[in-house]
Amino acid sequence: MLLRVVAVAADEDMNYEHYFLKVVGDGSVTMESEYEHDHGSVFSRGQSVLLGHFFLQENLIDFTFKPEEGKQAAALSGTVHLI
């Protein structure tokens, strides 16, 4: 299993351009059925996604982050900008 952090493009209505996702698994997976992650986004059958945990910013001054391990997250594979 690979473990990596990726930068994902945020929606246009967000206050930031990217957010970080700690990817868990061997990379992109294709949804076999509809999936709603713990943050409320819904992914359709057939979409390619990365699964993992979002990072939360701990400190605005020194820009430290920690993974939100207790909640599952997903991001469309096509929205990944940096690996």
Secondary structure as UniProt FT lines:
FT   STRAND          2..9
FT   TURN            12..13
FT   STRAND          18..25
FT   STRAND          29..30
FT   STRAND          35..36
FT   TURN            38..39
FT   STRAND          42..43
FT   TURN            45..46
FT   STRAND          48..59
FT   TURN            60..63
FT   STRAND          64..67
FT   TURN            69..70
FT   STRAND          73..76
FT   HELIX           77..79
FT   STRAND          80..82
//
